[in-house]
Every structure is written in structure tokens, then in C-alpha cells.
Amino acid sequence: MKNYLRIITVLFLLIGIQSCEKEDNSFIEEQELIENEISDKSNPEYLFICSVDGIPNGYFVEEYIYNNNCPFTNLFPGGYNGAIVRRNGTPNIISAGAGCNDNYCIWIKGSNFDNNSYVDIRTTTGSTIIGTYRGSNRTLTTNAQGQQVITLRLSSAYERSQFASNGLRIWVVNPDPGKWADGRTVRRPYTSGDGNQIDPPCNPNCP
């Protein structure tokens, strides 16, 4: 009888060990799947973060996950302690206006501008691009408030004429993700008190 009880006890122990091993293996496999998923998304626009670190600016959550390398602190919705986040490649224009001593520069203040961002310019009434400013034809800096500032000097007489009369419509484009900010109208303040709202200058670096 004692031997029978010992055999049953040993069998239960073996079943318990196998069950734990299956759970451990399942957890390891899940972690490997997560790592493979992150590695498949090798594009730098993807990041793996822990919930304790929070979601970085300019990123949104692609998928919430569990990960044993992250502490279970400051959890995401659903109790997840990790996430795969993706960079939001859309630039954002906060404000824009005229700058430089002659007011024939345009400054654009915003966020999520890439190093190779460029500016497309149209008239306020047409859809044709009349000017594009990229590379050394525009400057990209960060101000004391942590906001990005693009500044450009209008190069053609037509652009300057439109800027001083009807204004110009500007778009900031991030070429790699192929995304652009909503258009913004800016106009040169050629007279005072003309009734049109002009954003104040932001001391841009004038090209």
C-alpha cells in the first residue's frame, strides 16, 4: 500500500513538473515571438519600451505586450508592462510667420521635423508647387523651448510678390515616411494694422 502511495505521489510530481515546464516553455516561446516581431520591425521608426518609461514624444502604440525584462510598474491599459511603439512620421506645424530684417523669410515652428524635411510652397489659390526648399536652402534648428524651427528665404520674385500680397501656403514634408503637415498660410506684414493676423517673429536664423 505504501509503495502504491509512493508511486501515485511520484506520478503527481512528474505531472506537475511537466506542466510547469510547458508553462515556462510557452512563456519563453512568447518572449521569442516578441523579440522576433521587434527584430522584424528593424526600421528605426519602431521601438520597444517598458511601461515604466512611458511613451516617448512623437510615437504611438502599435501593440501592448508582456515582457519579463520590464518591471510591473506604471502599467499600460490592460496591465501590460511593455509595448511596441511606432514613430509618427507626420510633421506638425505649431505656428509660422515672416522673419529676417526684410520680412522675406518664412519661419515655421513645430515638431516631428526630420533632418531631411523640406518645405513645399503654393499660392493661396492654386495647387501647383511654386517653390521647394530643402537641404542648404533652409535651416533646421531647435529653440530654447525644445520646438523645432525651419527658416527659409524666398528666392524668386514671384514668391515674394505673392507673399507680400495674397500670402503663401506652406507644407512641411517628411520624405522618408512620405508624410506632410497640414498646410499653413503665411503673409508678409507689409503694413501695420491691416486687419490680418500675423504671427509674431521668433528670431529665426535667417538664411
Contacts in CASP RR format, 6 or more apart in sequence:
PFRMAT RR
TARGET T0000
AUTHOR 0000-0000-0000
METHOD contacts of the structure
MODEL  1
MKNYLRIITVLFLLIGIQSCEKEDNSFIEEQELIENEISDKSNPEYLFIC
SVDGIPNGYFVEEYIYNNNCPFTNLFPGGYNGAIVRRNGTPNIISAGAGC
NDNYCIWIKGSNFDNNSYVDIRTTTGSTIIGTYRGSNRTLTTNAQGQQVI
TLRLSSAYERSQFASNGLRIWVVNPDPGKWADGRTVRRPYTSGDGNQIDP
PCNPNCP
27 68 0 8 1.000
30 66 0 8 1.000
31 67 0 8 1.000
31 68 0 8 1.000
34 65 0 8 1.000
34 67 0 8 1.000
37 63 0 8 1.000
37 84 0 8 1.000
38 46 0 8 1.000
38 48 0 8 1.000
38 84 0 8 1.000
41 84 0 8 1.000
44 87 0 8 1.000
45 86 0 8 1.000
45 87 0 8 1.000
45 89 0 8 1.000
45 177 0 8 1.000
46 62 0 8 1.000
46 84 0 8 1.000
46 85 0 8 1.000
46 86 0 8 1.000
46 87 0 8 1.000
47 56 0 8 1.000
47 59 0 8 1.000
47 84 0 8 1.000
47 85 0 8 1.000
47 86 0 8 1.000
47 87 0 8 1.000
48 67 0 8 1.000
48 82 0 8 1.000
48 83 0 8 1.000
48 84 0 8 1.000
48 85 0 8 1.000
49 55 0 8 1.000
49 56 0 8 1.000
49 82 0 8 1.000
49 83 0 8 1.000
49 85 0 8 1.000
50 67 0 8 1.000
50 69 0 8 1.000
50 70 0 8 1.000
50 71 0 8 1.000
50 81 0 8 1.000
50 82 0 8 1.000
51 70 0 8 1.000
51 73 0 8 1.000
51 74 0 8 1.000
51 75 0 8 1.000
51 76 0 8 1.000
51 80 0 8 1.000
51 81 0 8 1.000
51 82 0 8 1.000
51 83 0 8 1.000
52 70 0 8 1.000
52 71 0 8 1.000
52 73 0 8 1.000
52 74 0 8 1.000
52 81 0 8 1.000
54 74 0 8 1.000
55 61 0 8 1.000
55 83 0 8 1.000
55 85 0 8 1.000
56 85 0 8 1.000
57 111 0 8 1.000
58 87 0 8 1.000
58 88 0 8 1.000
58 89 0 8 1.000
58 111 0 8 1.000
58 112 0 8 1.000
59 85 0 8 1.000
59 86 0 8 1.000
59 87 0 8 1.000
59 88 0 8 1.000
60 85 0 8 1.000
60 86 0 8 1.000
60 88 0 8 1.000
61 76 0 8 1.000
61 83 0 8 1.000
61 84 0 8 1.000
61 85 0 8 1.000
61 86 0 8 1.000
62 83 0 8 1.000
62 84 0 8 1.000
62 85 0 8 1.000
62 86 0 8 1.000
63 83 0 8 1.000
63 84 0 8 1.000
64 76 0 8 1.000
64 77 0 8 1.000
64 78 0 8 1.000
64 80 0 8 1.000
64 82 0 8 1.000
64 83 0 8 1.000
65 80 0 8 1.000
65 82 0 8 1.000
65 83 0 8 1.000
65 84 0 8 1.000
66 80 0 8 1.000
66 81 0 8 1.000
66 82 0 8 1.000
67 81 0 8 1.000
67 82 0 8 1.000
70 81 0 8 1.000
70 82 0 8 1.000
71 81 0 8 1.000
72 81 0 8 1.000
73 81 0 8 1.000
75 81 0 8 1.000
76 82 0 8 1.000
76 83 0 8 1.000
87 177 0 8 1.000
88 112 0 8 1.000
89 112 0 8 1.000
89 114 0 8 1.000
89 174 0 8 1.000
89 177 0 8 1.000
89 178 0 8 1.000
89 179 0 8 1.000
90 112 0 8 1.000
90 174 0 8 1.000
90 177 0 8 1.000
90 179 0 8 1.000
90 180 0 8 1.000
90 181 0 8 1.000
91 110 0 8 1.000
91 111 0 8 1.000
91 112 0 8 1.000
91 113 0 8 1.000
91 114 0 8 1.000
91 117 0 8 1.000
91 172 0 8 1.000
91 173 0 8 1.000
91 174 0 8 1.000
91 179 0 8 1.000
91 180 0 8 1.000
91 181 0 8 1.000
92 110 0 8 1.000
92 111 0 8 1.000
92 112 0 8 1.000
92 181 0 8 1.000
93 108 0 8 1.000
93 109 0 8 1.000
93 110 0 8 1.000
93 170 0 8 1.000
93 172 0 8 1.000
93 181 0 8 1.000
93 182 0 8 1.000
93 183 0 8 1.000
93 184 0 8 1.000
94 109 0 8 1.000
94 110 0 8 1.000
94 111 0 8 1.000
94 147 0 8 1.000
95 109 0 8 1.000
95 110 0 8 1.000
95 199 0 8 1.000
95 202 0 8 1.000
96 106 0 8 1.000
96 107 0 8 1.000
96 108 0 8 1.000
96 109 0 8 1.000
96 170 0 8 1.000
96 184 0 8 1.000
96 186 0 8 1.000
96 199 0 8 1.000
97 106 0 8 1.000
97 107 0 8 1.000
97 108 0 8 1.000
97 186 0 8 1.000
97 198 0 8 1.000
97 199 0 8 1.000
97 201 0 8 1.000
98 104 0 8 1.000
98 105 0 8 1.000
98 106 0 8 1.000
98 107 0 8 1.000
98 163 0 8 1.000
98 186 0 8 1.000
98 187 0 8 1.000
98 188 0 8 1.000
98 189 0 8 1.000
98 198 0 8 1.000
98 201 0 8 1.000
99 105 0 8 1.000
99 106 0 8 1.000
99 107 0 8 1.000
99 151 0 8 1.000
99 201 0 8 1.000
99 204 0 8 1.000
99 206 0 8 1.000
100 153 0 8 1.000
100 204 0 8 1.000
100 206 0 8 1.000
101 206 0 8 1.000
103 188 0 8 1.000
103 189 0 8 1.000
103 190 0 8 1.000
104 153 0 8 1.000
104 154 0 8 1.000
104 160 0 8 1.000
104 163 0 8 1.000
104 188 0 8 1.000
105 151 0 8 1.000
105 152 0 8 1.000
105 153 0 8 1.000
105 154 0 8 1.000
105 204 0 8 1.000
105 206 0 8 1.000
105 207 0 8 1.000
106 119 0 8 1.000
106 151 0 8 1.000
106 152 0 8 1.000
106 154 0 8 1.000
106 163 0 8 1.000
106 168 0 8 1.000
106 170 0 8 1.000
106 186 0 8 1.000
107 149 0 8 1.000
107 150 0 8 1.000
107 151 0 8 1.000
107 201 0 8 1.000
107 202 0 8 1.000
107 204 0 8 1.000
108 119 0 8 1.000
108 149 0 8 1.000
108 150 0 8 1.000
108 151 0 8 1.000
108 170 0 8 1.000
108 172 0 8 1.000
108 184 0 8 1.000
109 143 0 8 1.000
109 147 0 8 1.000
109 148 0 8 1.000
109 149 0 8 1.000
109 202 0 8 1.000
110 147 0 8 1.000
110 148 0 8 1.000
110 149 0 8 1.000
111 147 0 8 1.000
111 148 0 8 1.000
112 148 0 8 1.000
112 174 0 8 1.000
113 140 0 8 1.000
113 148 0 8 1.000
113 150 0 8 1.000
113 172 0 8 1.000
113 174 0 8 1.000
114 174 0 8 1.000
114 175 0 8 1.000
114 176 0 8 1.000
115 140 0 8 1.000
116 134 0 8 1.000
116 135 0 8 1.000
116 174 0 8 1.000
116 175 0 8 1.000
116 176 0 8 1.000
117 134 0 8 1.000
117 140 0 8 1.000
117 150 0 8 1.000
117 172 0 8 1.000
117 173 0 8 1.000
117 174 0 8 1.000
117 175 0 8 1.000
118 132 0 8 1.000
118 133 0 8 1.000
118 134 0 8 1.000
118 135 0 8 1.000
118 138 0 8 1.000
118 172 0 8 1.000
118 173 0 8 1.000
118 175 0 8 1.000
119 132 0 8 1.000
119 133 0 8 1.000
119 134 0 8 1.000
119 138 0 8 1.000
119 150 0 8 1.000
119 152 0 8 1.000
119 170 0 8 1.000
119 171 0 8 1.000
119 172 0 8 1.000
119 173 0 8 1.000
120 129 0 8 1.000
120 131 0 8 1.000
120 132 0 8 1.000
120 170 0 8 1.000
120 171 0 8 1.000
120 173 0 8 1.000
120 180 0 8 1.000
121 129 0 8 1.000
121 130 0 8 1.000
121 131 0 8 1.000
121 132 0 8 1.000
121 133 0 8 1.000
121 154 0 8 1.000
121 159 0 8 1.000
121 168 0 8 1.000
121 169 0 8 1.000
121 170 0 8 1.000
121 171 0 8 1.000
122 128 0 8 1.000
122 129 0 8 1.000
122 130 0 8 1.000
122 168 0 8 1.000
122 169 0 8 1.000
122 171 0 8 1.000
123 130 0 8 1.000
123 162 0 8 1.000
123 166 0 8 1.000
123 167 0 8 1.000
123 168 0 8 1.000
123 169 0 8 1.000
124 162 0 8 1.000
124 166 0 8 1.000
124 167 0 8 1.000
124 168 0 8 1.000
124 169 0 8 1.000
124 185 0 8 1.000
125 166 0 8 1.000
130 156 0 8 1.000
130 158 0 8 1.000
130 159 0 8 1.000
130 162 0 8 1.000
131 156 0 8 1.000
131 159 0 8 1.000
133 152 0 8 1.000
137 152 0 8 1.000
137 155 0 8 1.000
137 207 0 8 1.000
138 150 0 8 1.000
138 151 0 8 1.000
138 152 0 8 1.000
138 207 0 8 1.000
139 149 0 8 1.000
139 150 0 8 1.000
139 151 0 8 1.000
139 152 0 8 1.000
139 204 0 8 1.000
139 205 0 8 1.000
139 207 0 8 1.000
140 148 0 8 1.000
140 149 0 8 1.000
140 150 0 8 1.000
141 148 0 8 1.000
141 149 0 8 1.000
141 151 0 8 1.000
141 205 0 8 1.000
142 148 0 8 1.000
142 149 0 8 1.000
143 149 0 8 1.000
143 202 0 8 1.000
149 202 0 8 1.000
149 204 0 8 1.000
149 205 0 8 1.000
150 172 0 8 1.000
151 204 0 8 1.000
151 205 0 8 1.000
151 206 0 8 1.000
151 207 0 8 1.000
152 207 0 8 1.000
153 206 0 8 1.000
153 207 0 8 1.000
154 160 0 8 1.000
154 163 0 8 1.000
159 168 0 8 1.000
160 188 0 8 1.000
162 168 0 8 1.000
163 186 0 8 1.000
163 187 0 8 1.000
163 188 0 8 1.000
164 187 0 8 1.000
164 188 0 8 1.000
164 190 0 8 1.000
166 187 0 8 1.000
167 185 0 8 1.000
167 186 0 8 1.000
167 187 0 8 1.000
167 188 0 8 1.000
168 185 0 8 1.000
168 186 0 8 1.000
168 187 0 8 1.000
169 183 0 8 1.000
169 184 0 8 1.000
169 185 0 8 1.000
170 183 0 8 1.000
170 184 0 8 1.000
170 185 0 8 1.000
170 186 0 8 1.000
171 180 0 8 1.000
171 181 0 8 1.000
171 182 0 8 1.000
171 183 0 8 1.000
171 184 0 8 1.000
172 180 0 8 1.000
172 181 0 8 1.000
173 179 0 8 1.000
173 180 0 8 1.000
173 181 0 8 1.000
174 180 0 8 1.000
186 199 0 8 1.000
187 196 0 8 1.000
187 198 0 8 1.000
189 196 0 8 1.000
189 198 0 8 1.000
END
